[in-house]
Amino acid sequence: MDLHHPHLISDCLINMFTYLTEEDLIRASAVCKDWHGAAESPWLWRRMCLQRWSFCNLAVLGSEQGNHSWKRYFLRRCHLEMKMTKGKPEGYTCKSLREHTGTVVGFVYLQGNSAQHPDVWSSSSTVCSASTDGTVRAWDIQNGEVLWCSPVQDPLTAIVSDERHEVVITADFTGLVKTWRGQTGQEVASFATASPHCTLLQYNVDNDWFLTVGTSQGSVCTLADSALTKKSSVMVCDSFKVNTLIVSPDKKWITAGTKDSNDLSPKVIYTESLTSASEDEDPLCQSLPVAGCQAAVFVPTQPARLAIIHHHAHNKALTVFDVSMKKTKYKSLIQVQQVESFPLALNRWSSHILLEAKDSNCLVVAAGPELWVYSLKGALLASFKEHTMPISSMCVDSFRVVTASQDLSLRVLTWRNDGDRGLTLESRYHLLGGSHSMSRGFTHVACDYSSIVAVTEGKYGNDVLKAYSFMS
């Protein structure tokens, strides 16, 4: 090593330091001036960030000359994940949000800390909830404050949101669908479906905004833009209500079906047939070759790979399909190709089954008090039975799985790479919901990167939101 070429010394040190852990790197930085300069290299810490996380919110870093450096990002995010992994009481705050005077039928993040692009410097999140008391409420969950409340209307039955445009969409028991501005709570538009039970699905195709509504009459109605302009209406289930409605990652396909009948097959519909309907042509729609549908999810890392739990003989099965379009000279045909199918060891009488997908090869199934993780080929990767009562809701993201149960606990599990076996789940801790004398259990749960929000069912009809916020 030529001592007259300090850049050569620095480059060699940086190369050697790539083999160190973050703890050893911090120790090395205290040895001498040269080692300190190499150990503080932005390139080195950027490399460590991208090795540890496949996603990093680069936009929040700011200038390397400022406080937000790659090193600070790495250490702050590691510290936050350690708190979320251990779940010690000093690592988070818990707020009880008690303003509703009825049953909370659902809630959604309007402004959250995205699990895909987390901001470790700011933990501000806004959640909107809908209740049978006829109100929509927006909450600052870190401070436990109501930001706005809508005027009282008929009891609400459903809620979804569009975080991109900060819009909240609700439906009430008369079938009236409304949109609200997320910042102010101002009503934007309304549309009457005349359906006492609506299933809502909001999605964006390029820059165009759409809302597809499943009705209790078995039809699917699609509305566009802020004025809720009707674009199409398609009959899917005839005499059964549509209560399964999901959209593919590429936004080209919508799966619609009912959980009320073991005989009716779910259908895949070409989205363009709903959003740009033609009077001369019927919508492109194809039934899936399975009987009944108890749960369905699109695999998030594939354009249109669909997993469905359905009835098979006297048990349950999970079947995976790829959906695509085949165009000929005269017409277009929907192709549904089976990728995998395998039986599930579930109680044949299980009615409330939950299904989520982690990535291209991990499917998470919950039924009763049990949780299973399957590979796409049907290999059982992990199983858990840590709740004492049925799992009522769960959320899955790239860092963890959170299950909510009627036993008044939230179970937190984190993903771990198990070498040759690939991803698996590791059980961590319970978050408790409060007094058993005042609540019946958790009914809903959702999370962003740094918070978990769940609903406890009140014994006397007044549901409470519990907001857990982790701090870096």
Secondary structure, DSSP 8 states (H G I E B T S, - for coil): --TT-HHHHHHHHHHHHTTS-HHHHHHHTTT-HHHHHHHT-HHHHHHHHHHH-S---GGGT--TTSS--HHHHHHHHHHHHHHHHH--GGGEEEEEE---SS-EEEEEEEE---SSS--SS----EEEEEETTS-EEEEETTTTEEEEE----S-EEEEEEETTTTEEEEEETT-EEEEEETTT--EEEEEE---SS-EEEEEEETTEEEEEEE-TTSEEEEEETTTTEEEEEEESSTTS---EEEE-TTSSEEEEE-SS-SS---EEEEHHHHHT--TTS---EEE-SSEEEEEEEE-TTSSSEEEEEEEETTEEEEEEEEEEEEE-SS-EEEEEEEEEEEEE---TT---EEEEEEETTEEEEEETTEEEEEETTS-EEEEE---SS-EEEEEE-SSEEEEEETTSEEEEEEEEE-GGG-EEEEEEEEEE-S-TTTEEEEEEEEE-SSEEEEEEEETTS--EEEEEEE--
